[in-house]
């Protein structure tokens, strides 16, 4: 399991760097959401299901929804 955790950690770092360097905001939001979902997997591996459920609902779900709604509002403001 340590190797699997290490691989997930490396992928998370890669996603974070990609989210920072992405040219489009939507790509950054998607990468941050994927990073949150991978952290849920790590929490399950570490036997912390309560933290995993909270991260899945708030970190990956609600935060992503707020970011996407904000992006939609920004695009409407750019048109006007």
C-alpha positions as CSV (number, residue, x, y, z in Angstrom):
1,X,0.0,0.0,0.0
2,X,2.9,2.4,0.6
3,X,3.8,2.3,-3.1
4,X,0.2,3.0,-4.1
5,X,0.1,5.9,-1.7
6,X,3.4,7.2,-3.0
7,X,2.1,7.0,-6.6
8,X,-1.1,8.9,-5.7
9,X,1.0,11.5,-3.9
10,X,3.2,12.1,-7.0
11,X,0.1,12.3,-9.2
12,X,-1.4,14.8,-6.8
13,X,1.7,17.0,-7.0
14,X,1.6,16.7,-10.8
15,X,-2.0,17.8,-10.9
16,X,-1.3,20.7,-8.6
17,X,1.5,21.9,-10.8
18,X,-0.6,21.5,-13.9
19,X,-3.5,23.4,-12.2
20,X,-1.1,26.3,-11.5
21,X,0.4,26.3,-15.0
22,X,-2.8,25.8,-17.0
23,X,-3.8,28.6,-19.3
24,X,-7.6,28.2,-18.9
25,X,-9.3,28.6,-15.6
26,X,-11.7,25.7,-16.3
27,X,-8.7,23.4,-16.7
28,X,-7.4,24.5,-13.4
29,X,-10.7,23.9,-11.7
30,X,-10.9,20.4,-13.1
31,X,-7.3,19.6,-12.0
32,X,-8.0,20.8,-8.5
33,X,-11.2,18.7,-8.4
34,X,-9.2,15.6,-9.5
35,X,-6.6,16.4,-6.8
36,X,-9.4,16.5,-4.2
37,X,-10.7,13.1,-5.4
38,X,-7.3,11.6,-5.1
39,X,-7.0,12.9,-1.6
40,X,-10.2,11.1,-0.8
41,X,-8.6,7.9,-1.9
42,X,-5.6,8.6,0.3
43,X,-7.9,9.2,3.3
44,X,-9.6,5.9,2.7
45,X,-6.2,4.1,2.5
46,X,-5.2,5.8,5.8
47,X,-8.4,4.4,7.3
48,X,-10.1,7.8,7.9
49,X,-13.5,7.4,6.2
50,X,-15.1,10.3,8.0
51,X,-12.4,12.7,6.7
52,X,-12.8,11.1,3.3
53,X,-16.5,11.7,3.2
54,X,-16.0,15.3,4.3
55,X,-13.3,15.9,1.7
56,X,-15.5,14.3,-1.0
57,X,-18.5,16.4,-0.2
58,X,-16.9,19.7,0.6
59,X,-13.5,19.7,-0.9
60,X,-14.2,18.0,-4.2
61,X,-17.9,18.6,-4.6
62,X,-19.0,21.9,-3.1
63,X,-15.8,23.8,-3.9
64,X,-15.8,22.6,-7.5
65,X,-19.4,23.7,-7.9
66,X,-18.7,27.1,-6.4
67,X,-15.7,27.5,-8.7
68,X,-17.7,26.5,-11.8
69,X,-20.5,28.9,-10.9
70,X,-18.0,31.7,-10.4
71,X,-16.5,31.0,-13.8
72,X,-19.9,31.1,-15.4
73,X,-20.7,34.5,-13.8
74,X,-17.3,35.8,-14.9
75,X,-18.0,34.9,-18.5
76,X,-21.3,36.6,-18.4
77,X,-19.7,39.7,-17.0
78,X,-17.1,39.7,-19.8
79,X,-19.8,39.7,-22.4
80,X,-21.7,42.7,-21.0
